[in-house]
């Protein structure tokens, strides 16, 4: 899908059903749209996960994230393009 459509920002939870993780989704997005924004949510904080987000320039947010904080992070991400 990311090959056919460009997204200004992709927001994903780390834990997804099936074989893919949120990091996998964001890595795919970076491959096709390296200049676009990425945000990863997780309920379980991990330095390893944070380290995986860094090379993708992905924001790393620990749940729960208040809606106003999410919107502020999206605006910041879009402003950093």
Residue pairs with C-beta under 8 A, 6 or more apart in sequence:
2 10
2 28
2 29
2 32
2 33
3 32
6 32
6 33
6 36
7 29
7 33
7 36
8 36
8 37
8 78
8 81
9 36
9 37
9 38
9 39
9 74
9 77
9 78
10 25
10 26
10 29
10 36
10 37
10 38
10 39
11 38
11 39
11 40
11 41
11 70
11 74
12 22
12 25
12 26
12 38
12 39
12 40
12 41
13 22
13 40
13 41
13 42
13 63
14 21
14 22
14 23
14 40
14 41
14 42
14 43
14 44
14 49
15 21
15 22
15 42
15 43
16 22
16 25
22 40
22 41
22 42
23 40
23 49
23 52
23 53
23 56
26 38
26 40
26 53
26 56
26 58
27 56
29 36
29 38
30 38
30 56
30 57
30 58
35 81
36 81
37 57
37 59
37 74
37 77
37 78
37 80
37 81
38 53
38 56
38 57
38 58
38 59
38 77
39 58
39 59
39 61
39 70
39 73
39 74
39 77
40 49
40 53
40 58
40 59
40 60
40 61
41 61
41 62
41 63
41 65
42 49
42 60
42 61
42 62
42 63
43 62
43 63
45 62
49 60
50 60
53 59
53 60
59 73
59 76
59 77
61 69
61 70
61 73
65 73
